[in-house]
Structures are given as C-alpha cells and as structure tokens.
Amino acid sequence: MKKHTIVITTLAAALLAGCGSSSPIGLVDVQRIVANWPTYQNYQNQLVLDEQSITQKKESLQQKRRDALALQARYAKITEQLTQQVRDAASKIAQQKNLKLVVTREGVGYGGVDITPEIEKALNITEKATPSPSP
C-alpha cells in the first residue's frame, strides 16, 4: 500500500509540474498578423487590382480564364511564401521558449502562450492601433 501511495504521489507531482505558469503550447493569432503585416496587405491589394484588370480587359472569355488561372497560381505561390515566413518565425520562437507545439489562436478557447507579438517582431510588423468604439 505504501508503494502504491508513493507512485501516485510521484505521478501527481509530475503532472502538476507540467501545469505551471508556462505552457508547452504556443498560440499565433493569424488574423492579427495579416491585419497588421504590410507585406501581406500589399499582396492582397495587388491581387484585387489584378482581378479587376482581368475582368475589365476586352479579351475573350478563354483568355480571361487563362489569365485568372495564372493569377491564381501566382497568388498560391505568394501565399505559400508568406506562410513559410510565419512558420519559420514561429519555429524559431518555439525553440527559444521550449514550446512543443504551436497552433493558431482561432478555435482555441483558453490556454497556451501567445507568441504573436514575437512573430510580429520577427517579421517587422507594427500593430495598428485599434480604433476606439464610437459613442
């Protein structure tokens, strides 16, 4: 019986040690990053302009479709590059903070360590001031 109590006490201590103020899970607020990242915003604005240009051209429908597919491919490549930049920054910060997992904040109710500010710093993002609600 005494051996059983020691095992339970040891397991409880190990579990509680993992529940301290630091969490092995990092959180990234992707919506905040894209809202404040000028590089992302510039690509987004260019995409909108390019889409408008394609629809306004006086070309055949077939040519417009080819142009739209080329734009879609270019946008996918840019999106992957930007995503990789965020992943690289998150990976570096996770290693520095000894995090075992990094997930996006969307869908997480509570818990975890928010590393969004560090990622913004790594990507040279300055957070935009949030407008105060109007009375």
N, C-alpha and C positions, 0 to 999 in steps of 0.2 A: 504494500500500500504506500509506503514511504517513497519507493522508487517511482511509482505512478505519479505522485504529487510533484516530485522533482521534475519529471518530464513535462507535465502540464505547466508548471511554473516557468520552465525554460522556454517552452513554446510561446506562452503568453508574453514573456519578456521580449522575445524575438519579434513577435507580431507588433507589439506596442512600440518597439524601437523604430519600426518602419512607418509608424503613424505620427511621427514628429511633425515639426513645422515645415519641413521640406518634403516635397513630393517628388517621386521619380518620374512624374509625367509633366511635360511641358505643353502649354497651350499657345496657339497662334491665332490671332484674330485676323483672318484673311480679309474680311470686309474692310477693316480699318486700314490694312496695308494698301489695298487697291484704291481706297478713297483718298489716301494721302501720298501715294507714290507718283511723282511727276512722270517717270518713265512709262508706267502703266497708262496713266491718263493720256499722255501724248500718243501712244499706240492706239488707244481706244478712239481718240478723236480722229486720228488718221484713218482708221477703219471706217468710221461713219462717213467721212468725206469720200473715201474711195467707193463705198457702196452707193452713195448718192451719184457720184460721177458715172458709175456703170449704168445705173438706171436712167440717167439723163442723156446718155450717148445715143446718137442716131445710128445705131448698128442693128444688125439682125439679132433676133432672139437667140439664135445659136451662138453668135459671137458674145453676146451678153452672158450667156451661161458659161462659156469658156472663161471669160474674164472673172465671173463670180467664183468659179472653181479655183482659179489661180489665186484669187484674193483669199479664199478660204484656206488654201494650203499655206499661203504666206502667214496668215493670222495664226494658224495652228503651230507653225514653227516658232513664231514670236512668243506665243503663249507658253510653249514648252521651255523656251529660253528664260522667260521671266519666272516660271515655276521653278526651274532649276536654280536660279539665283536665290529664291526664297528657301528652297530645300538646303542649299549649301550653307546659307546663313544660319538656318535652324539647326543643322547638324553640328556646326562649329559651336554654337551656343549650348546645345545639348551636351556636348563633350565637356565644355567648360563648367557646366553646372551639374555634371554627373547625372543627367536625365536618361532614363531608359527608353522613354517613348515620347514623341511629340505628336500631338493631334491638333486639328483645327478646333477653335472655340465653338463653332456652330454645332449645336446638338449636345454640348456638354453642360449639364446643369450646375455643377459645382466641382470644386477640387482642382488640383493641378497648379502649376506655376506658370503665370502668364509671361512668356518671353517675347511678346510682340514688341515692346519698346526696344529690346536689344536687337531684334531683327531689323526694325526700322533704322536704328543707328548704323547697323552694318550695311544697309542699303542706302544710306544717306537720305532718309525720309524724314521730313519735318512734319509733325502732325499739325493739321489745320485746326484752327480754333473752331469749336462748335458754337454755332450761333445760339444766343440765348432766346428762349421762347418769347414770343410777343405777348404783351398783356391783353 
